[in-house]
Amino acid sequence: MPIDGLTLGLLARELDGALTGGRIAKVIQPERDEIQLTIRNGGVNRQLLLSASANCARAHLTQIRKNNPLEPPALCMLMRKHITGGRIAAVRQVEADRILEIEIEHHDELGDPARKRLICEFMGKHSNLIFVDGDGRIIDSARRVTEQISSVREVLPGLRYERPPAHGKLPFDRVEPEALYRAMSGMGGRLHKLIAQCISGMSTQTARELAFRAAGSEDAHAEECDLRACCERICRNLSEIPEHVEPAILYGEDGAPVDAVAFRYASRAHLRAEPYPTISEAVDEFFRTRDRNERIQQKSAALHRTLKKNIERCERKLALQEEALLGSRRMDEYRLKGELLTANLHLAQKGMKSVDLPNWYEPDMPTLRVELDEKLSPGQNAQRYFKLYQKARNAQSLAAEQIEKTSSELNYLEGQLDNLTRCEGESELYELRQELERFGYVKPNRNRRQLKQLPPSQPLKVTSPSGRIVLVGKNNLQNDKLTASAQPDEVWLHAKDMPGSHVIIVGPEPDEATILFAARLAAANSTGRASSRVPVDYTLRRYVRKPSGAKPGFVIYTHQRTLSVEPMPPQQGPSPD
């Protein structure tokens, strides 16, 4: 859901009514491009979230409390210095564009009344949060834009704030039918594209909705309809929308949220709409999971690259070791030639390139050609073959040992990559990074902002159809804690011979349906989740143990039984508690 100008205008009106007159009690900057203000108004604390994220830029009241960094960024410190205790004077949209301006009244260091502005520009990858003083000069911003980044407009402390270049479109809040008709005349193509080109604040979906209301089809062509009549309907709808605000989240056929809207979309009537009291509540709920996942993906990108790089290194190493093992299989040939040559030294002479010798180890004693180094005597050639035999035997032993070691490391790294794809919170990501630091795969993080204390992550807790609790580890640390804390008579499950989660059925003697349910969860939380059937081992916890010195998450077990199950699809079955 892009926050277009039309939606932002409705949001600004809603925020102005809820926040104007409120006192700013707290300022935090949980992310580089995100500010959260605690504003007390009418005896109630409200959390205002302002995000300049490239894909999730938005402003709304939120129920989500973000973690406060150990060391606040410069923008946060400046805002705390200037506006903590100040009051919201107004929240307004700027010129029907995707710019939200929050005006704040406060007292300066001398106690004199002063005003500051927090300007929020929601423009995709160019989104920004800019803190401006009463004279219009920039104090600081979430993103500093230098001349090297943009030749059009710089955003740096001390410079005078300038609005983004004008787009020359008609403002959506005061467009007239005749002006719109003149702007569209002579232009061909789909009506919704003309709407987006001529009227400010139009996302593609909003433009398609207006085309649907004006011409009866989202894909109507301007040449095929009465353009003047369409312009009149478009302007009428734009003037009526602010009086018919109906916030909702739209859901697709698969039950996944598709969009959050501020008013009813007739063109999307086929989608299930869940209404919300305010636009902020709808937007907050819609972005709750989406924003978290995007943040996790951004923060895990470096770890993902590190794991992939080490996995590729192990795969190359394993291929070389297997090649060495194949080469070592000639050791029996070297031993045989050495023994035959030793027993038949009289048949060979120095200077010969090869000699045919009877192979006494075969029933009919066929001749075997033995290649010789013409610079060596027959005895020296025999010793050369025995040395090649010894070298090949040592290589076989070493290669087998190294293959086992490399395979174990590869299995560990693939498991960590799988754990990384299932990280849902910063705590899980932090724990995974700590483990990789401990084993030397990544360098220790010396940035104190990133070393803030996070609460320990928790395993997934699911209630089975029979009412039994099933716990699923989501990383190696959770797996170890989960298995160590389980009771001896509780059932433990794990996907067979592949990286995956440890799963515990809480309580003794579960029924077969619960074991099957837990097995499907174990399959879904393994690297085999994309397969149609996954083998899953299960046994009692008393038969599971961790070898001394083993890597986190690694265990051995006995007395297991194996089920072949279909992995649990996402969002199926009882919801996590």
C-alpha positions as CSV (number, residue, x, y, z in Angstrom):
1,M,0.0,0.0,0.0
2,P,1.8,3.2,-1.1
3,I,0.7,6.2,0.9
4,D,-0.4,8.4,-2.0
5,G,-1.4,12.0,-1.7
6,L,-5.2,11.3,-1.4
7,T,-4.7,8.8,1.4
8,L,-2.1,11.1,3.1
9,G,-4.6,14.0,3.0
10,L,-7.2,11.9,4.9
11,L,-4.5,10.7,7.3
12,A,-3.4,14.3,8.0
13,R,-6.9,15.3,8.8
14,E,-7.2,12.4,11.2
15,L,-3.9,13.0,12.9
16,D,-4.5,16.7,13.2
17,G,-7.7,16.0,15.1
18,A,-6.0,13.4,17.4
19,L,-2.7,15.2,18.1
20,T,-3.1,19.0,17.9
21,G,-2.6,20.5,21.3
22,G,-0.8,17.3,22.6
23,R,2.6,17.5,24.4
24,I,5.6,15.6,23.1
25,A,6.7,13.4,26.0
26,K,9.3,11.2,24.3
27,V,11.3,10.9,21.1
28,I,13.0,7.7,19.9
29,Q,14.6,6.7,16.7
30,P,14.4,2.8,16.5
31,E,15.7,2.7,12.9
32,R,17.8,5.0,10.8
33,D,14.8,6.1,8.8
34,E,12.1,6.0,11.5
35,I,11.0,8.3,14.3
36,Q,8.4,7.5,17.0
37,L,6.9,10.3,19.1
38,T,5.0,9.7,22.3
39,I,2.4,12.5,22.4
40,R,0.1,13.0,25.5
41,N,-3.2,14.6,24.5
42,G,-6.5,14.5,26.4
43,G,-5.0,12.4,29.2
44,V,-4.0,9.6,26.7
45,N,-0.5,8.7,25.4
46,R,-0.4,8.2,21.7
47,Q,2.5,6.8,19.7
48,L,3.0,8.5,16.3
49,L,5.2,6.5,13.9
50,L,6.9,8.3,11.1
51,S,8.8,6.1,8.6
52,A,10.9,7.0,5.6
53,S,11.5,3.4,4.6
54,A,11.8,3.1,0.8
55,N,9.0,0.4,0.6
56,C,6.9,1.2,3.7
57,A,7.1,5.1,4.0
58,R,4.1,6.2,6.2
59,A,2.8,8.2,9.1
60,H,0.2,6.9,11.6
61,L,-0.6,6.2,15.2
62,T,0.6,2.8,16.3
63,Q,0.2,0.3,19.1
64,I,3.6,-1.2,18.5
65,R,6.3,-0.1,20.9
66,K,9.8,-0.1,19.3
67,N,13.1,-0.8,21.0
68,N,15.1,2.3,22.0
69,P,18.7,2.1,20.8
70,L,21.4,2.2,23.4
71,E,23.0,5.2,21.6
72,P,20.4,7.5,19.9
73,P,21.3,8.8,16.5
74,A,22.1,12.5,16.0
75,L,18.6,13.4,14.6
76,C,17.0,11.8,17.7
77,M,19.3,13.7,20.1
78,L,18.6,17.0,18.4
79,M,14.8,16.5,18.4
80,R,14.9,15.6,22.1
81,K,16.9,18.7,22.8
82,H,14.6,21.0,20.9
83,I,11.0,19.7,21.1
84,T,10.6,17.4,24.1
85,G,7.9,19.1,26.1
86,G,6.7,21.0,23.0
87,R,3.1,20.9,21.7
88,I,1.7,19.9,18.4
89,A,0.4,23.1,16.7
90,A,-0.8,21.5,13.5
91,V,-0.6,18.4,11.3
92,R,-1.1,19.2,7.6
93,Q,-0.5,18.0,4.1
94,V,1.5,20.2,1.9
95,E,0.0,21.3,-1.4
96,A,-1.9,18.0,-2.0
97,D,1.5,16.2,-2.3
98,R,3.0,13.3,-0.4
99,I,4.4,15.6,2.2
100,L,3.2,15.8,5.8
101,E,4.2,18.7,7.9
102,I,4.1,18.6,11.7
103,E,4.4,22.0,13.3
104,I,5.6,22.1,16.9
105,E,5.5,25.0,19.4
106,H,8.1,25.0,22.2
107,H,10.4,27.3,24.2
108,D,14.0,27.8,23.2
109,E,17.0,27.9,25.5
110,L,16.2,31.5,26.6
111,G,12.6,30.6,27.4
112,D,11.2,32.5,24.4
113,P,8.4,30.9,22.2
114,A,9.7,29.1,19.1
115,R,8.5,26.9,16.4
116,K,10.0,23.9,14.6
117,R,8.7,21.7,11.8
118,L,9.1,18.0,11.2
119,I,8.6,17.5,7.4
120,C,7.9,14.0,6.3
121,E,8.4,13.3,2.6
122,F,6.8,10.0,1.5
123,M,8.3,9.5,-2.0
124,G,9.5,5.9,-2.4
125,K,13.2,5.5,-2.3
126,H,13.5,9.3,-1.9
127,S,11.5,9.4,1.3
128,N,12.9,11.5,4.2
129,L,12.2,12.9,7.6
130,I,13.6,16.5,7.8
131,F,13.7,18.6,11.0
132,V,13.5,22.3,10.3
133,D,13.8,25.4,12.5
134,G,11.6,28.5,12.5
135,D,13.6,30.2,9.8
136,G,13.3,27.3,7.4
137,R,16.8,26.0,7.9
138,I,17.5,22.3,8.2
139,I,18.6,21.1,11.6
140,D,19.1,17.5,10.5
141,S,17.4,14.7,8.6
142,A,17.1,11.0,8.5
143,R,18.9,10.9,5.2
144,R,21.4,13.5,4.3
145,V,21.4,14.2,0.6
146,T,24.6,15.7,-0.8
147,E,25.4,17.1,-4.3
148,Q,26.9,13.8,-5.2
149,I,23.6,12.0,-4.5
150,S,21.3,14.6,-6.1
151,S,22.0,17.5,-8.3
152,V,18.5,18.8,-7.9
153,R,18.2,19.4,-4.2
154,E,20.6,19.0,-1.2
155,V,19.3,18.1,2.2
156,L,22.0,19.0,4.7
157,P,22.2,20.7,8.2
158,G,22.4,24.4,7.9
159,L,20.9,24.7,4.4
160,R,17.5,26.3,3.8
161,Y,14.7,23.7,3.3
162,E,13.4,23.5,-0.3
163,R,10.4,21.5,-1.3
164,P,10.8,18.8,-4.0
165,P,10.5,20.1,-7.6
166,A,6.9,20.9,-8.6
167,H,5.3,18.2,-10.8
168,G,2.8,20.5,-12.5
169,K,-0.2,18.3,-11.8
170,L,-3.6,19.5,-10.8
171,P,-4.2,19.3,-7.0
172,F,-6.6,16.5,-6.2
173,D,-8.4,18.5,-3.5
174,R,-9.5,21.4,-5.8
175,V,-9.4,20.1,-9.3
176,E,-12.2,21.4,-11.6
177,P,-13.8,19.3,-14.4
178,E,-13.0,21.9,-17.1
179,A,-9.3,22.1,-16.1
180,L,-9.1,18.3,-16.0
181,Y,-10.7,18.0,-19.4
182,R,-8.2,20.5,-20.9
183,A,-5.3,18.6,-19.4
184,M,-6.5,15.3,-20.7
185,S,-7.6,16.5,-24.2
186,G,-5.4,15.2,-26.9
187,M,-3.9,12.5,-24.7
188,G,-4.6,8.9,-25.6
189,G,-4.3,5.6,-23.7
190,R,-5.9,4.1,-20.6
191,L,-8.0,6.5,-18.6
192,H,-6.3,5.5,-15.3
193,K,-2.9,6.4,-16.6
194,L,-4.2,9.9,-17.7
195,I,-5.6,10.4,-14.2
196,A,-2.3,9.6,-12.6
197,Q,-0.4,11.9,-15.1
198,C,-2.8,14.9,-14.6
199,I,-3.9,14.8,-10.9
200,S,-1.5,14.9,-8.0
201,G,-1.5,12.4,-5.2
202,M,-2.7,9.4,-7.3
203,S,-1.3,5.9,-6.8
204,T,-1.9,3.5,-9.6
205,Q,-4.6,1.7,-7.6
206,T,-6.4,4.9,-6.7
207,A,-6.3,6.1,-10.3
208,R,-7.8,2.7,-11.4
209,E,-10.6,3.1,-8.9
210,L,-11.4,6.6,-10.2
211,A,-11.4,5.2,-13.8
212,F,-13.7,2.4,-12.7
213,R,-16.1,4.9,-11.1
214,A,-16.0,7.2,-14.0
215,A,-16.1,4.8,-17.0
216,G,-17.2,1.4,-15.5
217,S,-13.9,-0.3,-16.1
218,E,-10.4,0.0,-14.6
219,D,-8.9,-0.5,-18.1
220,A,-11.2,1.9,-20.0
221,H,-9.5,3.9,-22.8
222,A,-9.9,7.6,-23.0
223,E,-10.8,7.4,-26.7
224,E,-13.7,5.0,-26.0
225,C,-15.6,7.1,-23.4
226,D,-17.1,10.5,-23.1
227,L,-14.1,12.3,-21.7
228,R,-15.9,15.4,-20.5
229,A,-18.5,13.3,-18.6
230,C,-15.7,11.2,-17.2
231,C,-13.9,14.3,-15.9
232,E,-17.0,15.5,-14.2
233,R,-17.5,12.1,-12.5
234,I,-13.8,12.0,-11.4
235,C,-14.0,15.5,-9.8
236,R,-17.2,14.6,-8.1
237,N,-15.8,11.4,-6.6
238,L,-12.7,13.2,-5.4
239,S,-14.8,15.8,-3.6
240,E,-17.0,13.1,-2.0
241,I,-14.3,10.7,-0.8
242,P,-13.3,12.8,2.3
243,E,-16.9,12.6,3.4
244,H,-17.0,8.8,3.0
245,V,-14.0,7.5,4.9
246,E,-14.2,3.8,5.5
247,P,-10.9,2.4,6.6
248,A,-10.4,-1.3,6.0
249,I,-7.8,-4.0,5.2
250,L,-8.5,-6.0,2.1
251,Y,-7.7,-9.8,2.0
252,G,-7.2,-12.0,-1.0
253,E,-8.6,-15.5,-1.6
254,D,-5.7,-17.1,0.2
255,G,-6.5,-15.0,3.3
256,A,-3.4,-12.9,3.1
257,P,-3.7,-9.1,3.5
258,V,-3.5,-7.3,0.1
259,D,-3.9,-3.7,1.0
260,A,-5.0,-1.1,3.6
261,V,-7.5,1.5,2.2
262,A,-9.0,4.7,3.6
263,F,-12.2,4.5,1.6
264,R,-14.3,1.9,-0.2
265,Y,-12.9,0.6,-3.5
266,A,-15.7,-0.4,-5.8
267,S,-13.2,-1.9,-8.2
268,R,-12.0,-4.3,-5.5
269,A,-15.4,-5.4,-4.2
270,H,-14.5,-9.0,-4.8
271,L,-11.9,-8.8,-2.0
272,R,-12.9,-9.4,1.6
273,A,-12.8,-6.1,3.6
274,E,-12.2,-6.0,7.4
275,P,-13.3,-2.6,8.6
276,Y,-11.3,-0.5,11.2
277,P,-12.3,2.5,13.2
278,T,-9.5,4.7,11.9
279,I,-7.1,4.9,9.0
280,S,-4.2,4.7,11.5
281,E,-5.4,1.4,12.9
282,A,-5.8,-0.1,9.5
283,V,-2.4,1.0,8.3
284,D,-0.8,0.0,11.6
285,E,-2.2,-3.5,11.4
286,F,-1.4,-3.9,7.7
287,F,2.3,-2.9,8.1
288,R,2.8,-4.8,11.4
289,T,4.1,-8.0,9.8
290,R,5.2,-6.5,6.5
291,D,7.5,-3.9,8.0
292,R,9.0,-6.3,10.5
293,N,9.8,-8.8,7.8
294,E,11.4,-6.1,5.6
295,R,13.5,-4.9,8.5
296,I,14.6,-8.4,9.2
297,Q,15.5,-9.0,5.6
298,Q,17.6,-5.8,5.5
299,K,19.4,-6.7,8.7
300,S,20.0,-10.3,7.7
301,A,21.3,-9.6,4.2
302,A,24.9,-9.5,5.2
303,L,24.6,-12.7,7.2
304,H,22.8,-14.3,4.2
305,R,25.7,-13.4,1.9
306,T,28.2,-14.7,4.5
307,L,26.4,-18.1,4.9
308,K,26.1,-18.5,1.1
309,K,29.8,-17.7,0.6
310,N,30.8,-20.3,3.2
311,I,28.4,-22.9,1.8
312,E,29.9,-22.4,-1.7
313,R,33.4,-22.7,-0.1
314,C,32.5,-26.0,1.6
315,E,30.9,-27.4,-1.6
316,R,34.1,-26.6,-3.6
317,K,36.2,-28.1,-0.8
318,L,34.1,-31.2,-0.7
319,A,34.3,-31.8,-4.4
320,L,38.2,-31.6,-4.2
321,Q,38.2,-34.0,-1.3
322,E,36.0,-36.5,-3.1
323,E,38.2,-36.2,-6.1
324,A,41.2,-37.0,-3.9
325,L,39.4,-40.0,-2.5
326,L,38.7,-41.3,-6.0
327,G,42.4,-40.9,-6.8
328,S,43.5,-42.8,-3.7
329,R,41.6,-45.9,-4.9
330,R,44.5,-46.8,-7.1
331,M,46.5,-47.8,-4.0
332,D,45.8,-51.5,-4.5
333,E,47.1,-51.2,-8.1
334,Y,50.3,-49.6,-6.8
335,R,50.8,-52.3,-4.1
336,L,50.3,-55.1,-6.6
337,K,52.7,-53.7,-9.1
338,G,55.3,-53.2,-6.4
339,E,55.0,-56.7,-5.1
340,L,55.1,-58.3,-8.6
341,L,58.1,-56.2,-9.5
342,T,60.0,-57.1,-6.3
343,A,59.4,-60.8,-7.0
344,N,60.6,-60.5,-10.7
345,L,63.5,-58.1,-10.5
346,H,65.4,-60.3,-12.9
347,L,62.9,-59.7,-15.7
348,A,63.4,-55.9,-15.6
349,Q,66.4,-53.8,-16.4
350,K,67.4,-50.2,-16.0
351,G,66.4,-48.1,-19.0
352,M,63.2,-50.1,-19.7
353,K,59.9,-48.1,-20.0
354,S,57.7,-51.0,-19.0
355,V,57.8,-54.8,-18.3
356,D,55.1,-57.5,-18.6
357,L,55.0,-59.6,-15.4
358,P,52.9,-62.7,-14.6
359,N,50.1,-61.8,-12.1
360,W,50.3,-64.6,-9.5
361,Y,47.2,-63.3,-7.7
362,E,44.9,-64.3,-10.6
363,P,44.0,-68.0,-11.2
364,D,45.2,-68.1,-14.8
365,M,48.2,-65.8,-14.1
366,P,47.6,-63.2,-16.9
367,T,50.5,-60.8,-17.6
368,L,50.3,-57.3,-16.2
369,R,52.1,-54.4,-17.8
370,V,54.1,-52.4,-15.2
371,E,55.3,-48.9,-16.2
372,L,58.9,-48.1,-15.2
373,D,60.9,-45.0,-14.8
374,E,63.8,-45.7,-17.2
375,K,66.2,-43.6,-15.0
376,L,65.7,-45.9,-12.0
377,S,66.9,-49.5,-11.3
378,P,64.2,-52.3,-11.0
379,G,64.6,-52.2,-7.2
380,Q,64.1,-48.5,-7.1
381,N,61.0,-48.8,-9.3
382,A,59.6,-51.3,-6.9
383,Q,60.2,-48.9,-4.0
384,R,58.6,-46.1,-6.0
385,Y,55.3,-48.1,-6.3
386,F,55.4,-48.9,-2.6
387,K,55.7,-45.2,-1.8
388,L,52.8,-44.4,-4.1
389,Y,50.8,-47.1,-2.3
390,Q,51.6,-45.6,1.1
391,K,50.8,-42.1,-0.1
392,A,47.5,-43.2,-1.6
393,R,46.5,-45.1,1.6
394,N,47.3,-42.0,3.8
395,A,45.3,-39.9,1.3
396,Q,42.4,-42.2,1.6
397,S,42.3,-42.1,5.3
398,L,42.8,-38.3,5.4
399,A,40.3,-37.6,2.6
400,A,37.6,-39.7,4.3
401,E,38.2,-37.8,7.6
402,Q,38.2,-34.4,5.8
403,I,35.0,-35.3,3.9
404,E,33.2,-36.2,7.1
405,K,34.4,-32.9,8.6
406,T,33.5,-30.8,5.6
407,S,30.1,-32.5,5.3
408,S,29.4,-31.8,8.9
409,E,30.3,-28.1,8.4
410,L,28.2,-27.9,5.3
411,N,25.2,-29.4,7.1
412,Y,25.7,-26.9,9.9
413,L,25.8,-23.9,7.5
414,E,22.8,-25.0,5.5
415,G,20.9,-25.4,8.8
416,Q,21.9,-21.8,9.8
417,L,20.8,-20.5,6.4
418,D,17.4,-22.2,7.0
419,N,17.3,-20.7,10.5
420,L,18.0,-17.3,9.0
421,T,15.1,-17.5,6.6
422,R,12.8,-18.2,9.5
423,C,13.9,-15.3,11.7
424,E,10.9,-13.3,12.7
425,G,12.4,-10.9,15.3
426,E,15.6,-9.1,16.1
427,S,16.3,-11.3,19.1
428,E,16.4,-14.4,16.9
429,L,18.6,-12.6,14.4
430,Y,20.9,-11.4,17.2
431,E,21.3,-14.9,18.6
432,L,22.1,-16.4,15.2
433,R,24.7,-13.7,14.6
434,Q,26.3,-14.3,18.1
435,E,26.6,-18.0,17.2
436,L,28.3,-17.3,13.9
437,E,30.6,-14.9,15.6
438,R,31.6,-17.6,18.2
439,F,32.6,-20.0,15.4
440,G,34.5,-17.3,13.4
441,Y,32.2,-17.0,10.4
442,V,31.5,-13.3,11.0
443,K,33.5,-10.6,12.8
444,P,32.4,-9.4,16.2
445,N,30.1,-6.4,16.0
446,R,31.7,-3.5,17.8
447,N,28.8,-1.1,17.1
448,R,27.3,-0.4,20.6
449,R,24.0,0.6,19.0
450,Q,23.7,-3.0,17.7
451,L,24.8,-4.5,21.1
452,K,21.6,-3.3,22.9
453,Q,20.2,-5.9,25.3
454,L,17.4,-7.8,23.6
455,P,15.1,-10.2,25.4
456,P,15.8,-13.9,24.6
457,S,13.8,-15.3,21.7
458,Q,11.1,-17.8,22.4
459,P,10.2,-21.0,20.5
460,L,7.0,-21.2,18.5
461,K,4.1,-22.4,20.7
462,V,1.3,-24.1,18.8
463,T,-1.9,-25.8,20.1
464,S,-2.7,-29.1,18.3
465,P,-6.3,-30.0,17.4
466,S,-6.4,-32.3,20.4
467,G,-5.4,-29.4,22.7
468,R,-1.8,-30.4,23.3
469,I,0.9,-27.8,23.3
470,V,3.7,-28.3,20.7
471,L,6.9,-26.3,20.9
472,V,9.1,-25.6,17.8
473,G,12.6,-24.3,18.0
474,K,13.4,-21.5,15.5
475,N,17.2,-21.5,15.8
476,N,20.0,-23.6,17.3
477,L,20.0,-21.8,20.7
478,Q,16.2,-22.4,21.0
479,N,16.7,-26.0,19.9
480,D,19.2,-26.7,22.6
481,K,17.2,-25.0,25.3
482,L,14.0,-26.7,24.2
483,T,15.5,-30.2,24.1
484,A,17.4,-29.7,27.4
485,S,14.3,-28.5,29.3
486,A,12.0,-31.2,28.0
487,Q,10.9,-34.0,30.3
488,P,12.3,-37.5,29.7
489,D,8.8,-39.0,28.7
490,E,7.9,-36.2,26.3
491,V,8.1,-36.9,22.5
492,W,10.9,-35.3,20.6
493,L,10.7,-34.9,16.8
494,H,13.1,-33.9,14.0
495,A,13.2,-34.1,10.2
496,K,15.3,-37.1,9.2
497,D,18.8,-36.5,7.9
498,M,18.3,-32.8,7.2
499,P,18.6,-29.4,9.0
500,G,15.5,-28.5,10.9
501,S,13.8,-27.6,14.1
502,H,13.6,-29.6,17.3
503,V,10.0,-30.2,18.2
504,I,8.6,-31.2,21.6
505,I,5.1,-32.4,22.4
506,V,4.5,-31.1,25.9
507,G,3.3,-33.8,28.3
508,P,3.5,-37.6,28.2
509,E,1.8,-40.2,25.9
510,P,0.3,-38.0,23.1
511,D,-2.1,-39.7,20.7
512,E,-1.3,-40.6,17.2
513,A,-3.1,-37.6,15.7
514,T,-1.0,-35.2,17.9
515,I,2.2,-37.0,16.9
516,L,1.2,-36.7,13.2
517,F,0.4,-33.0,13.7
518,A,3.8,-32.3,15.4
519,A,5.6,-34.3,12.6
520,R,4.0,-32.1,10.0
521,L,5.2,-29.0,11.9
522,A,8.7,-30.5,12.1
523,A,8.6,-31.1,8.3
524,A,7.4,-27.5,7.7
525,N,10.3,-26.2,9.8
526,S,13.1,-28.0,7.9
527,T,14.9,-27.6,4.7
528,G,12.6,-30.2,3.2
529,R,9.5,-28.0,3.5
530,A,9.1,-27.7,-0.2
531,S,8.9,-31.5,-0.7
532,S,5.6,-33.3,-1.0
533,R,6.7,-35.9,1.7
534,V,9.3,-35.5,4.4
535,P,10.6,-38.3,6.7
536,V,10.4,-37.3,10.3
537,D,12.0,-39.2,13.2
538,Y,10.4,-39.2,16.7
539,T,11.5,-40.7,20.0
540,L,11.2,-40.0,23.7
541,R,13.4,-37.2,25.0
542,R,15.3,-39.6,27.2
543,Y,16.8,-41.2,24.1
544,V,18.2,-37.8,22.8
545,R,21.6,-36.6,23.9
546,K,24.1,-33.9,22.9
547,P,27.7,-35.2,22.3
548,S,30.4,-33.3,24.2
549,G,31.8,-30.5,22.2
550,A,29.1,-30.7,19.5
551,K,27.9,-27.5,17.7
552,P,24.7,-25.9,18.9
553,G,21.6,-27.7,17.7
554,F,23.4,-31.0,17.1
555,V,22.2,-34.1,18.9
556,I,22.2,-37.9,18.5
557,Y,19.2,-40.1,19.3
558,T,18.1,-43.8,19.4
559,H,14.8,-45.8,19.6
560,Q,13.3,-43.6,16.9
561,R,10.4,-44.3,14.6
562,T,10.0,-42.6,11.3
563,L,6.9,-41.0,9.7
564,S,6.6,-39.9,6.1
565,V,4.4,-36.8,6.3
566,E,3.3,-33.8,4.2
567,P,4.7,-30.5,5.6
568,M,2.2,-28.3,7.2
569,P,1.3,-25.4,4.8
570,P,1.8,-21.9,6.0
571,Q,-1.1,-20.4,7.9
572,Q,-2.8,-23.8,8.2
573,G,-3.8,-25.4,11.4
574,P,-4.3,-23.8,14.8
575,S,-2.7,-20.4,15.3
576,P,0.4,-20.0,17.4
577,D,-0.4,-19.0,21.0
